[in-house]
Amino acid sequence: MLSITTSGRRVRLIYIAITVVLLPLFFVGGPDWTSGPLFKAAWNLGHIIFFALLMLAVQPQQWFSGWRLWLVVSAVVIVVGVAIEWLQGNVGRQSDWHDIFRNLIGTWLALAWMKRPSPNTRKAITRWVLRITAVVLLVVELKAVADVAQLQYRINHQLPTLYDFSATEPLLFWRGNVHRTREHVSGDDFSLRIDLGTNFYAGAALDNLPEDWREYDMLQVALYNPGSTPLEMTLRINDVVHDRSKSSYSDRYNTRLPLEPGLNRFRIPLDEVRNAPKSRTMDMHEIRRLVIFTTQLKQPRQIFLLQLALDRSN
């Protein structure tokens, strides 16, 4: 029968092997900038798992104890985390400084739970406070992922609506200077105000939207121009393939939306969107982005998006 010491060494070697295998995933694989929010959120939990396993492999309690253990190990993990994020930013990956906090959560979970509480009552209470705190922090991170999952489920089941105007936080869906408002709609409805600046490109991008458009034939857009002069807007639509390629102009759908003062409605056949790329067919199962923008405005303007939905021609 193996001794406890021999068994413990083997378990530690397993932890070391797992951390060595997982380490490259900080720099290769995983989500890219085009990946959906849920994949990114779930992948980020890997920081917690990795650093918990790293603590079990290194076992820093061999050299430190008490508050020195927590202080020294936390400081080292912060430095390592900063280095990882810096390296990620230099190899074409997205840095997320919240990952450093996730690293600490994994570290604290391991430190709090890998040693039995002391018979000393005060030390035992301290240990349990640390354990509970670490678990609460883990639950907060898990809840954040669950919230993203719930949001993505709702988005993917809201068709034919592409955007829910009642959403209280438009920036969970859009990039740009956008605001929920009740202007230019009736009853309890909402619209989306898009503030257009004088940058070369001005507008808003719907990045978080239902992806599968295959069952629909038309795109309906309603925009309100509160100004007294016409405004030329552009509508752009692209799929995942476009985002992961050279993103050339001829590989996406682009069309003009001429806005006269007041209400403007557009119905766009999705066959036009499907056949827009020059050398392929757009993947209507994975639509990634819809952008409404204009260029080179002389002065700031506003438009209001009142409707954005798919429709069936029959």
C-alpha positions as semicolon CSV with decimal commas, in nm:
position;residue;x (nm);y (nm);z (nm)
1;M;0,000;0,000;0,000
2;L;0,134;0,342;-0,095
3;S;0,228;0,572;0,188
4;I;0,047;0,900;0,229
5;T;0,367;1,081;0,134
6;T;0,411;0,885;-0,190
7;S;0,044;0,927;-0,276
8;G;0,064;1,300;-0,205
9;R;0,365;1,337;-0,433
10;R;0,184;1,164;-0,715
11;V;-0,119;1,388;-0,674
12;R;0,108;1,691;-0,676
13;L;0,275;1,568;-0,995
14;I;-0,069;1,541;-1,153
15;Y;-0,141;1,902;-1,059
16;I;0,194;2,009;-1,204
17;A;0,125;1,821;-1,527
18;I;-0,220;1,978;-1,562
19;T;-0,088;2,332;-1,509
20;V;0,188;2,275;-1,766
21;V;-0,072;2,156;-2,019
22;L;-0,304;2,450;-1,946
23;L;-0,038;2,724;-1,947
24;P;-0,021;2,768;-2,329
25;L;-0,396;2,840;-2,335
26;F;-0,319;3,188;-2,205
27;F;-0,163;3,261;-2,545
28;V;-0,318;3,020;-2,799
29;G;-0,669;2,889;-2,856
30;G;-0,986;3,009;-2,691
31;P;-1,208;3,297;-2,802
32;D;-1,095;3,565;-3,043
33;W;-1,231;3,917;-3,087
34;T;-1,522;3,787;-3,295
35;S;-1,635;3,525;-3,042
36;G;-1,966;3,560;-2,863
37;P;-1,999;3,700;-2,509
38;L;-2,086;3,364;-2,349
39;F;-1,779;3,186;-2,487
40;K;-1,559;3,471;-2,365
41;A;-1,720;3,479;-2,020
42;A;-1,696;3,102;-1,971
43;W;-1,336;3,094;-2,095
44;N;-1,237;3,359;-1,841
45;L;-1,325;3,118;-1,560
46;G;-1,015;2,926;-1,669
47;H;-0,805;3,183;-1,483
48;I;-0,963;3,075;-1,156
49;I;-0,914;2,706;-1,233
50;F;-0,554;2,747;-1,347
51;F;-0,433;2,944;-1,046
52;A;-0,612;2,715;-0,801
53;L;-0,434;2,418;-0,962
54;L;-0,106;2,612;-0,965
55;M;-0,127;2,664;-0,589
56;L;-0,196;2,293;-0,538
57;A;0,107;2,215;-0,753
58;V;0,348;2,465;-0,597
59;Q;0,218;2,435;-0,238
60;P;0,359;2,768;-0,116
61;Q;0,271;2,681;0,244
62;Q;0,603;2,492;0,243
63;W;0,785;2,825;0,271
64;F;0,535;3,067;0,421
65;S;0,255;3,062;0,675
66;G;-0,002;3,294;0,826
67;W;-0,044;3,641;0,681
68;R;0,294;3,618;0,503
69;L;0,163;3,328;0,296
70;W;-0,137;3,529;0,178
71;L;0,053;3,854;0,125
72;V;0,355;3,712;-0,059
73;V;0,158;3,471;-0,277
74;S;-0,101;3,737;-0,367
75;A;0,175;3,982;-0,463
76;V;0,348;3,722;-0,681
77;V;0,020;3,630;-0,850
78;I;-0,051;3,997;-0,926
79;V;0,293;4,038;-1,085
80;V;0,250;3,718;-1,286
81;G;-0,100;3,828;-1,390
82;V;0,025;4,166;-1,512
83;A;0,298;3,991;-1,711
84;I;0,046;3,752;-1,869
85;E;-0,188;4,035;-1,971
86;W;0,104;4,234;-2,112
87;L;0,224;3,935;-2,314
88;Q;-0,129;3,866;-2,438
89;G;-0,155;4,222;-2,563
90;N;0,171;4,175;-2,754
91;V;0,076;3,848;-2,926
92;G;-0,249;3,974;-3,073
93;R;-0,482;3,867;-2,793
94;Q;-0,715;4,090;-2,594
95;S;-0,594;4,192;-2,249
96;D;-0,850;4,194;-1,970
97;W;-0,723;4,334;-1,643
98;H;-1,017;4,179;-1,458
99;D;-0,838;3,849;-1,525
100;I;-0,584;3,946;-1,257
101;F;-0,866;3,947;-1,001
102;R;-0,981;3,608;-1,131
103;N;-0,625;3,482;-1,082
104;L;-0,641;3,595;-0,720
105;I;-0,976;3,425;-0,664
106;G;-0,832;3,092;-0,778
107;T;-0,527;3,148;-0,559
108;W;-0,731;3,237;-0,252
109;L;-0,964;2,940;-0,301
110;A;-0,669;2,703;-0,297
111;L;-0,494;2,872;-0,004
112;A;-0,813;2,875;0,202
113;W;-0,918;2,516;0,140
114;M;-0,602;2,309;0,098
115;K;-0,517;2,317;0,469
116;R;-0,734;2,198;0,754
117;P;-0,840;2,461;1,009
118;S;-0,621;2,484;1,318
119;P;-0,752;2,351;1,653
120;N;-0,691;2,704;1,777
121;T;-1,037;2,865;1,785
122;R;-0,922;3,207;1,664
123;K;-0,721;3,060;1,376
124;A;-1,010;2,830;1,285
125;I;-1,250;3,125;1,268
126;T;-1,004;3,318;1,051
127;R;-0,965;3,020;0,820
128;W;-1,341;2,983;0,777
129;V;-1,382;3,355;0,712
130;L;-1,120;3,327;0,437
131;R;-1,290;3,018;0,295
132;I;-1,632;3,179;0,288
133;T;-1,491;3,498;0,134
134;A;-1,318;3,302;-0,142
135;V;-1,633;3,103;-0,215
136;V;-1,844;3,421;-0,227
137;L;-1,602;3,575;-0,478
138;L;-1,624;3,257;-0,687
139;V;-2,004;3,268;-0,677
140;V;-1,997;3,631;-0,796
141;E;-1,790;3,528;-1,099
142;L;-2,015;3,230;-1,170
143;K;-2,322;3,452;-1,145
144;A;-2,170;3,693;-1,397
145;V;-2,130;3,407;-1,644
146;A;-2,484;3,286;-1,570
147;D;-2,616;3,638;-1,637
148;V;-2,439;3,642;-1,974
149;A;-2,582;3,299;-2,055
150;Q;-2,932;3,416;-1,968
151;L;-2,892;3,730;-2,181
152;Q;-2,761;3,534;-2,480
153;Y;-3,044;3,284;-2,452
154;R;-3,295;3,570;-2,456
155;I;-3,126;3,733;-2,755
156;N;-3,120;3,412;-2,957
157;H;-3,490;3,350;-2,889
158;Q;-3,623;3,700;-2,957
159;L;-3,646;3,668;-3,336
160;P;-3,785;3,816;-3,550
161;T;-3,682;4,114;-3,334
162;L;-3,313;4,192;-3,375
163;Y;-3,300;4,440;-3,088
164;D;-3,524;4,480;-2,785
165;F;-3,574;4,856;-2,750
166;S;-3,692;4,815;-2,391
167;A;-3,342;4,703;-2,285
168;T;-3,220;4,936;-2,012
169;E;-2,851;4,904;-2,103
170;P;-2,807;4,946;-2,479
171;L;-2,429;4,920;-2,450
172;L;-2,464;4,549;-2,372
173;F;-2,565;4,520;-2,736
174;W;-2,434;4,826;-2,921
175;R;-2,109;5,012;-2,972
176;G;-2,145;5,384;-3,020
177;N;-2,309;5,683;-2,858
178;V;-2,654;5,530;-2,808
179;H;-2,932;5,599;-2,558
180;R;-3,272;5,449;-2,484
181;T;-3,549;5,707;-2,516
182;R;-3,924;5,746;-2,568
183;E;-3,884;6,011;-2,837
184;H;-4,067;5,972;-3,169
185;V;-4,261;5,663;-3,058
186;S;-4,610;5,623;-2,917
187;G;-4,745;5,468;-2,600
188;D;-4,500;5,275;-2,385
189;D;-4,259;5,201;-2,669
190;F;-3,893;5,297;-2,673
191;S;-3,657;5,411;-2,945
192;L;-3,279;5,420;-2,967
193;R;-3,117;5,759;-3,009
194;I;-2,789;5,749;-3,201
195;D;-2,573;6,058;-3,159
196;L;-2,358;6,123;-3,465
197;G;-2,036;6,316;-3,419
198;T;-1,800;6,477;-3,666
199;N;-1,548;6,192;-3,680
200;F;-1,484;6,043;-4,024
201;Y;-1,718;5,755;-3,933
202;A;-2,011;5,816;-3,697
203;G;-2,283;5,572;-3,601
204;A;-2,357;5,260;-3,400
205;A;-2,278;4,889;-3,435
206;L;-2,509;4,614;-3,310
207;D;-2,254;4,348;-3,211
208;N;-2,472;4,135;-2,984
209;L;-2,767;4,020;-3,192
210;P;-2,949;3,701;-3,297
211;E;-2,718;3,518;-3,537
212;D;-2,944;3,281;-3,731
213;W;-3,138;3,465;-4,003
214;R;-3,201;3,163;-4,228
215;E;-3,576;3,140;-4,171
216;Y;-3,645;3,498;-4,280
217;D;-3,665;3,684;-4,610
218;M;-3,670;4,056;-4,526
219;L;-3,499;4,304;-4,296
220;Q;-3,716;4,591;-4,171
221;V;-3,556;4,914;-4,053
222;A;-3,733;5,229;-3,935
223;L;-3,530;5,544;-3,869
224;Y;-3,643;5,892;-3,769
225;N;-3,449;6,196;-3,883
226;P;-3,536;6,490;-3,652
227;G;-3,334;6,735;-3,861
228;S;-3,470;6,967;-4,128
229;T;-3,229;6,840;-4,396
230;P;-3,176;6,494;-4,548
231;L;-2,907;6,267;-4,409
232;E;-2,727;5,990;-4,596
233;M;-2,667;5,682;-4,380
234;T;-2,507;5,347;-4,463
235;L;-2,619;5,004;-4,345
236;R;-2,351;4,736;-4,316
237;I;-2,405;4,368;-4,233
238;N;-2,141;4,096;-4,207
239;D;-2,097;3,740;-4,083
240;V;-1,830;3,566;-3,874
241;V;-1,631;3,464;-4,182
242;H;-1,590;3,831;-4,275
243;D;-1,467;3,927;-3,928
244;R;-1,208;3,649;-3,935
245;S;-1,081;3,739;-4,281
246;K;-0,936;4,060;-4,425
247;S;-1,271;4,238;-4,371
248;S;-1,269;4,377;-4,723
249;Y;-1,549;4,602;-4,844
250;S;-1,654;4,352;-5,114
251;D;-1,695;4,073;-4,858
252;R;-1,992;4,225;-4,673
253;Y;-2,329;4,382;-4,736
254;N;-2,343;4,761;-4,773
255;T;-2,633;4,978;-4,880
256;R;-2,732;5,344;-4,862
257;L;-3,016;5,456;-4,637
258;P;-3,120;5,806;-4,751
259;L;-3,305;5,969;-4,461
260;E;-3,550;6,246;-4,537
261;P;-3,668;6,460;-4,245
262;G;-3,915;6,260;-4,036
263;L;-3,992;5,888;-4,046
264;N;-3,813;5,661;-4,295
265;R;-3,893;5,291;-4,344
266;F;-3,684;5,038;-4,535
267;R;-3,746;4,676;-4,636
268;I;-3,434;4,496;-4,750
269;P;-3,451;4,150;-4,912
270;L;-3,218;3,913;-4,727
271;D;-3,123;3,754;-5,058
272;E;-2,934;4,076;-5,125
273;V;-2,750;4,034;-4,796
274;R;-2,683;3,665;-4,864
275;N;-2,536;3,733;-5,208
276;A;-2,346;4,051;-5,121
277;P;-1,995;3,902;-5,076
278;K;-1,815;3,901;-5,411
279;S;-1,658;3,554;-5,396
280;R;-1,887;3,358;-5,163
281;T;-2,230;3,343;-5,002
282;M;-2,279;3,510;-4,666
283;D;-2,338;3,265;-4,382
284;M;-2,690;3,357;-4,269
285;H;-2,653;3,117;-3,977
286;E;-2,378;3,328;-3,819
287;I;-2,449;3,696;-3,875
288;R;-2,211;3,880;-3,646
289;R;-2,261;4,255;-3,690
290;L;-2,502;4,521;-3,813
291;V;-2,376;4,878;-3,841
292;I;-2,561;5,202;-3,916
293;F;-2,324;5,489;-3,987
294;T;-2,247;5,800;-4,186
295;T;-1,926;5,979;-4,281
296;Q;-1,771;6,324;-4,260
297;L;-2,053;6,518;-4,099
298;K;-1,993;6,892;-4,080
299;Q;-2,180;6,917;-3,751
300;P;-2,323;6,671;-3,495
301;R;-2,659;6,513;-3,580
302;Q;-2,903;6,269;-3,423
303;I;-3,113;5,988;-3,560
304;F;-3,360;5,758;-3,387
305;L;-3,388;5,387;-3,456
306;L;-3,751;5,282;-3,415
307;Q;-3,757;4,932;-3,564
308;L;-3,504;4,663;-3,642
309;A;-3,655;4,324;-3,720
310;L;-3,665;4,036;-3,963
311;D;-3,977;3,931;-4,153
312;R;-4,106;3,656;-4,378
313;S;-4,239;3,759;-4,716
314;N;-4,523;3,503;-4,703
